[in-house]
Amino acid sequence: MAREFTRVGVVGLGTMGAGIVEVFARNGVDVVAVEISEAALARGRATLTRSTDRAVAKGKLAEDDRDALHSRVDFQVGLDALHAVDLVIEAVPERLDLKRRIFAELDRVCRPDTILATNTSSLSVTDISVATQRPQQVVGLHFFNPAPVMKLVEVVRTVVTAADVVDDVEALCARLGKVDVTIDDRAGFIANALLFGYLNHAVSMFETRYATREDIDVAMKLGGGLPMGPLALLDLIGLDTSYEILNTMYRHGGRDRRHAPTPLIRQMVTAGLLGRKSGRGFYTYEKPGSPKVVPDEQTPAATQPESTGGSAGSELAGPVAVTTVGLVGVGAIATGLVEVFARAGYEVLSVDGDTEPSAGISETVRASLDEGVARGDLSAADRDAALARITWSASLEQLADVDLVVEAVAEELGGKQALFARLDEICKPGVLLATTTSSLPVIEVAMATRRPADVLGLHFPDPTARRPLVEVVRTVHTSAEATATAQAVCAALGRTTVVCGDRAGFMVNALLFPYLNDAVRMLEAGYASVDDIDHAMKLGCGYPVGPFAVLDAVGLDVSLGIQRSLYREQREPGLAPAPLLEHLVTAGHLGRRAGRGFRDHTGR
Ligand SMILES: NC(=O)c1ccc[n+]([C@@H]2O[C@H](COP(=O)([O-])OP(=O)(O)OC[C@H]3O[C@@H](n4cnc5c(N)ncnc54)[C@H](O)[C@@H]3O)[C@@H](O)[C@H]2O)c1
């Protein structure tokens, strides 16, 4: 007979516990909500009230339902109040000694048949379970933040968890409207194991002043398509909780240096800058617990265009006027950019990097503009005007008079260097020369010219047409004027820019691809399936698509190339391309365009 779960207990009403109480009470389950002190209980109650009031204000919850929800919650201090519940979910701070103590106490207080669950993000559920006399009735129930919103629950079974306990807990998740993935007990489970290396890397980019907090966050939102930037997410999770998760993952997840907490996190925790819950973390909030960011000393000055994100070095020199743009290449990026520039009002000279003018590119651009008209994105007159601004040419010599050259030929260093050497001979002085490379060092290309100060990278993250971001990549030689010109041009294209240094992967790919590679390693290790991993990142972290869908869309060969360049530059063992990725590329399973990658795309 399956268990009923009519009354549950939640221990700890902080960032997660208060949300978990709401999830149960909303779904008709009585909750005993327990804290350590009256003051903490009052905070937990206030969090629940704020959240449900917000839901009412947004029309997502009727007032009567809110009142019914609150009437189901019994707030209590101390674990003794949990003597009659069917299930307890523990959500106290991420410390093993504390959790073990609480589980030993719960074991004494609760009925023998009560199931005990931990919401731990990274600690061993097994280690926690053996603090009780009933390890077979202990599971991990890992909710995601904010618990009332995120659909995923990771159900963690240990080697001794009874099968019927797992079945009943899975059924309960479904009753709560959640989607569960059931997995074994491994540090970080699915989602955090893939998330925290990325978050930690973002902090180290900030700590080393590679980019501002705004640039890092905007890059991952607009360039990576993620629902929030990594530093804003860390503020939401809590810096203290994040520190503990990273620490555990480092110690129990294979001592991967990428999980060793960036020193800044520890300093912030010591200083009481815990994120939203304390009113200040990477950002400053209106008050503790508030989601509203208020300006502080790091906020870029209002006079700077938002698109620059306040990056240093570009403010002294003004941009140079650009009216004509040469685009070199015939591939997907070049094709997309010809259209983007022409639609933004630039005179465009589209040049095949080789000898013959490609009929293909003009046809593709025309077809894409026609589709834009059919979709209602632009008028027929705008389409015709855009087409009239494009000159199709075979000859590089015709680039003699343009103000900006954007190179988008094949991703091969020798070819790009040869092209830049030619451009150096052909183009007039002062012209901005940009490469769209996603993985080659821009300085290697710049040094093929005698004017490296005028060379920079303009990286349009994939898919180019849909991502409203451009990474402006400065080398050690790039002038402030060139940077300012690039920023102005991108702003005219309607794109947000972030300025970053000339490091492998720049900002977006350096943060994104290691996570994709880690997902492949997790699959390879047999820990979870392609679907479960994609599900976990979508439903647990709100990502629009999971890592395997991204890899299949980008192309496994392209992804491998980027991962190799990251590994080559940083020599970090954890960045070595996953053998499975290498093998799939060797086997020709290159993703969507090959019909097969991690998934089969034939017939879709
Ligand atoms: N923050 C997140 O995004 C997130 C997401 C998923 C899981 N988790 C996990 O959830 C757990 C809680 O994390 P959090 O971020 O909510 O922490 P938190 O610091 O926001 O809240 C912890 C709460 O536990 C209370 N507490 C401490 N000792 C207690 C005791 N002896 N009895 C009762 N209550 C006690 C504290 O007063 C506090 O309110 C951790 O294991 C964490 O890893 C956190």
The ligand as an ORCA input file, in Angstrom:
! r2SCAN-3c Opt
* xyz 0 1
  N      19.693     28.149     -1.606
  C      19.430     27.384     -2.635
  O      19.302     27.861     -3.768
  C      19.270     25.905     -2.439
  C      18.699     25.160     -3.475
  C      18.481     23.795     -3.274
  C      18.870     23.208     -2.089
  N      19.443     23.973     -1.099
  C      19.810     23.290      0.149
  O      18.795     23.563      1.099
  C      19.357     23.595      2.414
  C      19.025     24.915      3.061
  O      19.662     25.951      2.324
  P      19.126     27.454      2.340
  O      19.826     28.144      1.246
  O      17.656     27.450      2.432
  O      19.758     27.939      3.736
  P      19.339     29.210      4.605
  O      20.553     29.579      5.355
  O      18.671     30.229      3.774
  O      18.250     28.621      5.609
  C      18.539     27.660      6.613
  C      17.517     27.787      7.728
  O      17.715     26.722      8.639
  C      17.476     27.217      9.947
  N      18.115     26.345     10.929
  C      19.411     26.267     11.286
  N      19.572     25.338     12.237
  C      18.356     24.814     12.504
  C      17.875     23.830     13.416
  N      18.704     23.200     14.230
  N      16.552     23.558     13.421
  C      15.714     24.203     12.594
  N      16.114     25.147     11.719
  C      17.410     25.451     11.683
  C      18.063     28.625      9.903
  O      17.512     29.415     10.935
  C      17.656     29.080      8.513
  O      16.425     29.746      8.506
  C      20.840     23.342      2.238
  O      21.099     21.992      2.419
  C      21.084     23.749      0.812
  O      22.192     23.114      0.236
  C      19.632     25.300     -1.248
*
